[in-house]
């Protein structure tokens, strides 16, 4: 199967920032978001939606993106804030905060997904599967994913029973077995369905 070539921009002659998040479906840890402004002539044959890349490929791409981007930023919204505002709003918050931290002001945002909420006046366009269509969104997806993975590996050292170095906080059998045996940690999202029988559990 031939890989579709990613597009360099949506609007020509516009400073565009691609935005994406990682970790929405996890039971533990923050949601991370990244915003990336790439030069209009940026090209990279390896760069794609981070979910289609191996961990090794993502880690190889990260320094390339950071070096060649005109501006980039990565932000985390922790599990406590996720529980307060819900995961969808936390994802929007993370993307907005990443955009605010860019050292170059974007004139347009390319948002991965079908929804976005912002108080900013910067115009935006939502792109379903945008991380497989535009370089800037793909770059943001790689940064968000690699920074989040690094964070989950780090807190795995603190709580090794949940297998976060492998599952990164997603609801695997081993993760749920850890919750069942040892209970929750300070990193778990308490508003999420942590166990299948959660409705009858007493926390």
ZALUMSE-141091 format. One record per residue: residue number from 0; residue in one letter; x, y, z of N, C-alpha, C in turn. Coordinates in steps of 0.1 Angstrom, whole numbers. Example, Ala and Ser with C-alpha at 12.3 -4.5 7.8 and 13.67 -1.06 7.14 Angstrom:
<atom 0,A,<132,-57,78>,<123,-45,78>,<132,-33,78>> <atom 1,S,<128,-22,71>,<137,-11,71>,<129,0,79>> 
This chain:
<atom 0,X,<9,-12,0>,<0,0,0>,<9,13,0>> <atom 1,X,<7,21,-10>,<15,34,-11>,<10,44,-1>> <atom 2,X,<19,49,7>,<15,60,17>,<12,73,10>> <atom 3,X,<0,78,14>,<-4,91,8>,<5,102,13>> <atom 4,X,<10,110,3>,<19,121,7>,<11,132,15>> <atom 5,X,<17,136,26>,<11,146,34>,<12,160,28>> <atom 6,X,<2,168,32>,<2,182,26>,<9,192,35>> <atom 7,X,<16,201,29>,<24,211,36>,<16,222,43>> <atom 8,X,<4,224,38>,<-5,235,45>,<-19,233,39>> <atom 9,X,<-28,240,46>,<-42,241,42>,<-45,254,35>> <atom 10,X,<-39,265,41>,<-40,278,35>,<-26,283,31>> <atom 11,X,<-25,286,18>,<-11,290,13>,<-8,304,19>> <atom 12,X,<5,307,21>,<10,320,26>,<4,324,39>> <atom 13,X,<2,314,48>,<-4,316,61>,<4,309,71>> <atom 14,X,<6,315,83>,<14,308,93>,<4,299,100>> <atom 15,X,<5,286,97>,<-4,276,103>,<2,268,114>> <atom 16,X,<-5,265,124>,<-1,256,135>,<-10,244,135>> <atom 17,X,<-3,232,134>,<-10,219,135>,<-12,216,150>> <atom 18,X,<-23,211,154>,<-26,208,168>,<-31,193,169>> <atom 19,X,<-26,186,179>,<-31,173,182>,<-29,169,196>> <atom 20,X,<-36,159,201>,<-34,154,215>,<-31,140,215>> <atom 21,X,<-27,135,227>,<-24,121,230>,<-29,117,244>> <atom 22,X,<-36,106,245>,<-39,101,258>,<-54,103,262>> <atom 23,X,<-62,105,253>,<-76,108,257>,<-83,95,262>> <atom 24,X,<-80,84,257>,<-86,71,261>,<-80,64,273>> <atom 25,X,<-70,70,279>,<-63,64,290>,<-70,64,303>> <atom 26,X,<-67,55,312>,<-73,55,325>,<-64,62,335>> <atom 27,X,<-52,65,332>,<-43,72,341>,<-34,81,333>> <atom 28,X,<-29,91,340>,<-19,101,335>,<-26,112,328>> <atom 29,X,<-18,123,324>,<-24,134,318>,<-28,132,303>> <atom 30,X,<-35,141,297>,<-36,142,283>,<-26,153,279>> <atom 31,X,<-18,149,268>,<-8,158,263>,<-13,164,249>> <atom 32,X,<-9,176,247>,<-12,182,234>,<0,190,229>> <atom 33,X,<1,190,215>,<12,198,209>,<7,207,198>> <atom 34,X,<14,218,196>,<11,227,185>,<25,229,178>> <atom 35,X,<24,228,165>,<37,228,157>,<34,237,144>> <atom 36,X,<44,247,142>,<44,254,130>,<56,250,122>> <atom 37,X,<54,245,110>,<65,240,102>,<67,250,90>> <atom 38,X,<79,250,85>,<81,258,73>,<73,253,61>> <atom 39,X,<68,262,52>,<60,257,42>,<66,247,32>> <atom 40,X,<80,247,32>,<86,237,23>,<91,225,30>> <atom 41,X,<86,223,42>,<90,211,50>,<85,198,43>> <atom 42,X,<94,188,43>,<91,175,38>,<98,164,46>> <atom 43,X,<91,153,48>,<97,142,55>,<90,129,51>> <atom 44,X,<97,120,45>,<90,108,40>,<85,99,51>> <atom 45,X,<91,100,63>,<88,91,74>,<76,96,82>> <atom 46,X,<75,109,83>,<64,115,91>,<50,111,87>> <atom 47,X,<42,107,97>,<28,103,94>,<21,104,107>> <atom 48,X,<8,100,107>,<0,99,119>,<8,90,129>> <atom 49,X,<10,96,141>,<19,89,151>,<14,74,154>> <atom 50,X,<1,72,152>,<-4,58,155>,<0,48,145>> <atom 51,X,<4,53,133>,<9,44,122>,<24,42,123>> <atom 52,X,<31,49,132>,<45,48,133>,<49,39,145>> <atom 53,X,<61,33,144>,<66,25,156>,<72,35,166>> <atom 54,X,<74,30,178>,<79,39,189>,<93,44,184>> <atom 55,X,<101,35,178>,<114,39,173>,<114,50,163>> <atom 56,X,<104,49,154>,<102,59,143>,<98,73,149>> <atom 57,X,<89,72,159>,<84,85,165>,<96,91,173>> <atom 58,X,<104,83,180>,<116,89,187>,<126,94,177>> <atom 59,X,<127,89,166>,<136,94,155>,<132,107,150>> <atom 60,X,<118,108,148>,<113,120,142>,<112,132,152>> <atom 61,X,<111,130,165>,<109,141,174>,<120,151,173>> <atom 62,X,<133,148,174>,<144,158,173>,<144,165,159>> <atom 63,X,<140,158,149>,<139,164,135>,<128,175,135>> <atom 64,X,<116,172,141>,<105,181,142>,<109,194,150>> <atom 65,X,<115,191,162>,<119,202,171>,<130,211,165>> <atom 66,X,<138,205,157>,<149,213,151>,<144,221,139>> <atom 67,X,<135,215,131>,<131,221,118>,<119,230,119>> <atom 68,X,<111,228,130>,<99,236,132>,<102,251,134>> <atom 69,X,<94,260,129>,<95,274,132>,<92,277,146>> <atom 70,X,<83,269,152>,<79,270,166>,<71,257,170>> <atom 71,X,<73,253,182>,<65,241,187>,<64,242,202>> <atom 72,X,<53,236,207>,<51,236,222>,<43,223,225>> <atom 73,X,<46,218,237>,<39,206,242>,<34,209,256>> <atom 74,X,<21,206,259>,<15,209,272>,<7,197,277>> <atom 75,X,<8,195,290>,<0,184,297>,<-11,190,306>> <atom 76,X,<-22,183,305>,<-33,186,315>,<-35,174,323>> <atom 77,X,<-33,175,337>,<-32,163,345>,<-46,157,348>> <atom 78,X,<-45,145,354>,<-57,137,356>,<-67,144,365>> <atom 79,X,<-62,152,375>,<-72,159,384>,<-80,170,376>> <atom 80,X,<-73,177,367>,<-81,187,359>,<-90,179,349>> <atom 81,X,<-85,168,344>,<-94,160,335>,<-107,156,342>> <atom 82,X,<-106,152,355>,<-117,148,363>,<-126,160,366>> <atom 83,X,<-121,172,367>,<-129,184,369>,<-136,189,357>> <atom 84,X,<-130,188,345>,<-136,195,334>,<-141,185,323>> <atom 85,X,<-138,172,324>,<-140,161,315>,<-129,160,304>> <atom 86,X,<-127,149,299>,<-116,146,290>,<-117,154,277>> <atom 87,X,<-129,157,271>,<-130,164,259>,<-125,179,261>> <atom 88,X,<-130,185,272>,<-126,199,275>,<-111,199,279>> <atom 89,X,<-106,189,286>,<-92,189,289>,<-83,188,277>> <atom 90,X,<-88,181,267>,<-81,181,254>,<-80,194,247>> <atom 91,X,<-92,201,247>,<-92,215,241>,<-83,224,249>> <atom 92,X,<-84,223,263>,<-75,231,271>,<-60,230,268>> <atom 93,X,<-56,217,267>,<-42,214,264>,<-38,219,250>> <atom 94,X,<-47,218,240>,<-43,223,227>,<-42,239,227>> <atom 95,X,<-52,245,234>,<-52,260,235>,<-39,265,242>> <atom 96,X,<-36,258,253>,<-24,262,260>,<-11,260,252>> <atom 97,X,<-11,249,244>,<1,247,236>,<2,258,225>> <atom 98,X,<-9,262,220>,<-9,273,210>,<-4,286,216>> <atom 99,X,<-9,289,229>,<-4,301,236>,<11,301,239>> <atom 100,X,<17,289,240>,<31,289,243>,<40,290,230>> <atom 101,X,<34,290,218>,<42,291,206>,<50,304,206>> <atom 102,X,<62,303,202>,<71,316,201>,<68,324,188>> <atom 103,X,<61,317,179>,<56,324,167>,<41,324,167>> <atom 104,X,<35,336,165>,<20,336,165>,<14,331,152>> <atom 105,X,<6,320,154>,<-1,314,142>,<-12,323,137>> <atom 106,X,<-15,323,124>,<-26,330,118>,<-38,321,115>> <atom 107,X,<-35,308,117>,<-46,298,114>,<-42,285,122>> <atom 108,X,<-52,278,127>,<-49,265,134>,<-55,254,126>> <atom 109,X,<-48,243,125>,<-53,230,119>,<-55,221,131>> <atom 110,X,<-67,217,134>,<-70,209,146>,<-73,195,142>> <atom 111,X,<-67,185,147>,<-70,171,144>,<-83,168,151>> <atom 112,X,<-93,162,144>,<-106,158,149>,<-117,166,143>> <atom 113,X,<-129,164,149>,<-141,171,143>,<-146,182,152>> <atom 114,X,<-140,185,164>,<-145,195,173>,<-133,203,179>> <atom 115,X,<-136,215,183>,<-126,223,190>,<-134,234,197>> <atom 116,X,<-128,239,208>,<-134,250,215>,<-123,259,220>> <atom 117,X,<-124,272,217>,<-113,281,221>,<-119,295,224>> <atom 118,X,<-112,303,232>,<-115,317,235>,<-107,326,226>> <atom 119,X,<-97,320,219>,<-88,327,210>,<-95,333,198>> <atom 120,X,<-90,343,192>,<-96,349,180>,<-89,343,167>> <atom 121,X,<-79,334,170>,<-72,327,158>,<-82,318,151>> <atom 122,X,<-84,320,138>,<-93,311,131>,<-88,297,130>> <atom 123,X,<-97,287,130>,<-92,273,130>,<-101,265,120>> <atom 124,X,<-95,253,116>,<-102,244,108>,<-100,230,114>> <atom 125,X,<-111,223,117>,<-110,209,122>,<-109,199,111>> <atom 126,X,<-100,190,112>,<-97,180,102>,<-98,166,107>> <atom 127,X,<-108,159,103>,<-109,145,107>,<-98,137,101>> <atom 128,X,<-91,129,109>,<-78,122,105>,<-68,131,99>> <atom 129,X,<-67,143,105>,<-58,153,100>,<-44,149,102>> <atom 130,X,<-41,141,112>,<-27,137,114>,<-22,127,103>> <atom 131,X,<-31,123,94>,<-27,115,83>,<-28,123,70>> <atom 132,X,<-30,136,71>,<-32,144,59>,<-23,156,58>> <atom 133,X,<-19,162,70>,<-11,174,70>,<2,172,79>> <atom 134,X,<13,177,73>,<26,176,80>,<25,182,95>> <atom 135,X,<19,193,96>,<19,200,109>,<12,193,119>> <atom 136,X,<0,187,116>,<-8,179,125>,<0,166,129>> <atom 137,X,<5,160,118>,<13,147,121>,<25,150,130>> <atom 138,X,<31,162,128>,<43,165,137>,<38,167,151>> <atom 139,X,<26,174,153>,<20,176,166>,<17,163,173>> <atom 140,X,<12,154,165>,<8,140,170>,<20,133,175>> <atom 141,X,<31,134,168>,<44,127,172>,<49,133,185>> <atom 142,X,<49,147,186>,<54,153,198>,<45,150,210>> <atom 143,X,<32,151,209>,<23,148,220>,<25,134,224>> <atom 144,X,<26,124,215>,<27,110,218>,<40,107,225>> <atom 145,X,<51,112,220>,<64,109,226>,<66,115,239>> <atom 146,X,<61,127,241>,<63,133,254>,<54,126,265>> <atom 147,X,<42,122,260>,<33,115,270>,<39,101,273>> <atom 148,X,<44,94,263>,<50,81,266>,<62,82,276>> <atom 149,X,<70,92,274>,<81,94,283>,<76,97,297>> <atom 150,X,<66,104,298>,<60,107,312>,<55,94,318>> <atom 151,X,<48,86,310>,<42,74,316>,<53,64,320>> <atom 152,X,<64,64,312>,<75,55,316>,<82,60,329>> <atom 153,X,<82,73,331>,<87,79,343>,<79,75,355>> <atom 154,X,<66,77,354>,<58,74,366>,<56,59,368>> <atom 155,X,<59,51,358>,<59,36,360>,<69,32,371>> <atom 156,X,<80,40,371>,<90,37,382>,<84,38,396>> <atom 157,X,<75,47,397>,<68,50,410>,<58,39,413>> <atom 158,X,<51,35,403>,<40,25,404>,<41,14,394>> <atom 159,X,<51,5,395>,<53,-5,385>,<42,-16,383>> <atom 160,X,<33,-17,393>,<23,-27,392>,<13,-26,381>> <atom 161,X,<13,-14,374>,<2,-11,364>,<7,-13,350>> <atom 162,X,<20,-16,348>,<26,-18,335>,<25,-6,325>> <atom 163,X,<26,6,331>,<25,18,323>,<36,20,313>> <atom 164,X,<48,14,316>,<59,15,306>,<55,8,293>> <atom 165,X,<46,-1,293>,<41,-8,281>,<28,-3,276>> <atom 166,X,<18,-2,285>,<4,2,281>,<2,17,281>> <atom 167,X,<11,25,287>,<10,40,287>,<-2,45,293>> <atom 168,X,<-9,37,302>,<-21,41,309>,<-34,37,302>> <atom 169,X,<-33,30,290>,<-45,26,284>,<-51,14,291>> <atom 170,X,<-64,11,289>,<-70,0,296>,<-67,-14,292>> <atom 171,X,<-55,-19,294>,<-52,-32,291>,<-56,-42,303>> <atom 172,X,<-55,-55,300>,<-59,-64,311>,<-49,-63,323>> <atom 173,X,<-36,-61,320>,<-26,-60,331>,<-29,-47,339>> <atom 174,X,<-32,-36,332>,<-35,-23,339>,<-47,-25,348>> <atom 175,X,<-58,-31,343>,<-70,-33,351>,<-68,-43,363>> <atom 176,X,<-59,-53,360>,<-56,-63,371>,<-48,-55,382>> <atom 177,X,<-40,-46,378>,<-32,-38,388>,<-42,-30,397>> <atom 178,X,<-52,-24,390>,<-62,-15,398>,<-70,-24,407>> <atom 179,X,<-73,-36,402>,<-81,-45,410>,<-74,-50,423>> <atom 180,X,<-61,-53,421>,<-53,-58,432>,<-48,-47,441>> <atom 181,X,<-43,-36,436>,<-37,-26,444>,<-45,-13,446>> <atom 182,X,<-56,-12,439>,<-64,0,440>,<-59,11,430>> <atom 183,X,<-63,23,432>,<-60,34,423>,<-48,42,428>> <atom 184,X,<-42,50,420>,<-30,58,423>,<-34,73,422>> <atom 185,X,<-25,82,425>,<-28,96,424>,<-28,100,409>> <atom 186,X,<-24,91,400>,<-24,95,386>,<-37,90,379>> <atom 187,X,<-45,82,385>,<-57,76,379>,<-68,87,377>> <atom 188,X,<-76,85,366>,<-87,94,363>,<-99,88,370>> <atom 189,X,<-104,94,381>,<-114,88,389>,<-128,89,382>> <atom 190,X,<-130,97,372>,<-143,98,365>,<-144,88,354>> <atom 191,X,<-133,81,351>,<-133,70,341>,<-137,57,347>> <atom 192,X,<-142,48,338>,<-146,35,342>,<-133,27,343>> <atom 193,X,<-128,26,355>,<-115,19,357>,<-116,4,357>> <atom 194,X,<-127,-1,361>,<-129,-16,361>,<-142,-19,355>> <atom 195,X,<-143,-31,349>,<-156,-35,343>,<-167,-35,353>> <atom 196,X,<-164,-40,365>,<-174,-41,376>,<-175,-29,385>> <atom 197,X,<-170,-17,379>,<-169,-5,387>,<-182,-1,394>> <atom 198,X,<-193,-3,387>,<-206,2,393>,<-209,-4,406>> <atom 199,X,<-203,-16,409>,<-205,-22,422>,<-194,-21,432>> <atom 200,X,<-183,-14,428>,<-171,-12,436>,<-173,-1,446>> <atom 201,X,<-167,-2,457>,<-167,9,467>,<-152,14,468>> <atom 202,X,<-151,27,464>,<-137,33,465>,<-136,39,479>> 
